[in-house]
Amino acid sequence: MSTPDDVAGARRVPSIGRVVKADFLALLGAIAPVIGIGLAIAASAGLLPDRSRSLAEGKFQMISAQPAGIAALFAAGFVAAGAALIVWRARKIRASFAPGHRVEGTATRLRPFKDRAYVHYTYRLNGILHRASHLVHRTAAYRGLVEGQLVSIAVDPLRPGSGFIVELFEG
């Protein structure tokens, strides 16, 4: 299909929770604050290794406890980076869903590894063939895909090369 279809109900955009569940980069943004806070607590308690002293002296040594202010800044940096990553991914994905434009595409290659996978897919928009890939979690929706399967692609008309497989973000 070479033109977008406006389907009733197609304007639904995935929730932030659905984006985090399906998109691997959004998940990294969600867990970054937890990691940052944990590392800040460990740093303030002196529970992190001091690589520079350990290498220089040839034995493993712990870093001295960091002041609470430095640990708090460390945690804040992780929180800010995580929030920025979630907002960026959610906006990009939701922008493709918002206009309600859907085109037919094909899942061309599925490359699973560990708990995630690359999904490669192609679709035509206004006669132009677009190739895309997306790093996703290996959710039930992902496991339901097979190579060569026809899929629905949500496309932002302002960025036609950035479409997302609708089935990965639906409940």
Phi, psi and omega in degrees: 000131187254354178239150180293147175252132172261106184258142178303131180083358183287349181281357177296131177253149179293145177292165177300321178300318178294321179297314180295322181292322185268322188265124185293320180295323177295323177297318177301321176296325181287327182268348179303316179298321180296315179296315181298317179294318178298316178293323178295319178296316179297320180294318181290337178267358180075032184257012179255146179289147176259096185295323183294316179288323181296319179290319182293321184263355176074015176216155183289128177226149177272148177288147177290154182303135179271149176300149183302325180297319179293318178297321179294320177296321177299312179296318180299322177298317178293320178297314180296316179296319179296315179297318179298320180294316178297313181299315180299311181293317181297317179297317181296314182290314182294331177295328178288328181277329189302315183291344180082010179280127178232139173231159177277139178222181180228130172285111187266331182204136177240120183240087180282148169202136183050233182261012181225177181200152169266132175248120177257139182209159178232154175201156178251135175224121182054040177081358181257130178278126178248138174245134182217161173218158187212131176273118185232168171280155176275070180276177176300323179297319177295314182297341177280350179276148172227150178299137181090353181289140173283134181227162176265133181246126173274126186234133172274116183300337178283337177227074187297340179277000184241078178252160182229143180290119184299318185301333180287341185248002179270156179284000000 
